[in-house]
């Protein structure tokens, strides 16, 4: 996440809640994307200085466990920038210009000068962030799928360019010779079928055969596996892993004015807002414009408050809201009270957990330091592989 402002309920329900769950299902890396923040806020250095550690405190308060996942700061790892630079050497300019969010952000942020190389290249920096940890999955909403697909294309191109050494053909032949003859013929059949038809079934069969060989042939090496898997796809040795998009449930909460919740729009309910502030903001929320008077019936689907009920209220409360709103049996302030109560209940443990770190900032800095060192170990190994593949290991 980019440290461009205080974290709000939209951040929590849109992504952070999924992170808390995923840390127990995968080995997860979560980082403060301060370089990415500079792509749009390069003139506002105080933004990062203010929010970097505050963001980590909010993450931990929401349930991220530094013992279960890796938390770090992007700019503390120059390996990210090195991989970004090396990937840029072979990435076509057109790939970056066609990213849907590129033109969309330029249109939406007309008040900022985004005619910079950094802004054009941020999807490639994002790809480097992912590829340097050889990530298998990237948790994103549907609207971010194009970024994961670009990352896959970048990895595929890199592997095609640099995954073949001068003796690749001989090494592939040697690996095939280690297979039983029937298995070697079966592998070639699946490779040819995939190459001619793109059959995912043929690809899966070929991959399964290679992985079986890795577990059963004594002289088999990890390099044999990577070479044959790459050869199966018509690519070189897999140096950078192609990640998949892990589509997680994304709940989009509107801001208090009914538009997208954003700190910059002044319509956000912050994760650590005080109870009185939460009450003030929710009570002042925009409602169905048809309800001018208390006696006017309304339509919940036209009211931003209803989106909060979908997240926070049980079925009985939702039924009460729908009936009361459509019949004018309840007023808008009556409708908002269960939302206020639910938000305050959700925030209470966040505030309690955050307080321990706010009163001892050295502790959160130490957590980030430890996470950065764990991330560095993985990133350095990937960069050794990348430099070797590109002939930069002299």
Helices and strands as residue ranges (DSSP letters): H 9-11, I 12-16, H 17-22, E 29-32, H 34-41, H 45-62, E 70-73, G 74-76, H 78-88, H 93-97, H 100-108, H 117-131, E 137-140, G 142-144, H 145-162, H 168-178, H 181-197, H 200-216, H 222-232, E 244-247, G 263-265, H 275-283, G 300-302, H 304-312, H 315-326, H 332-358, H 361-389
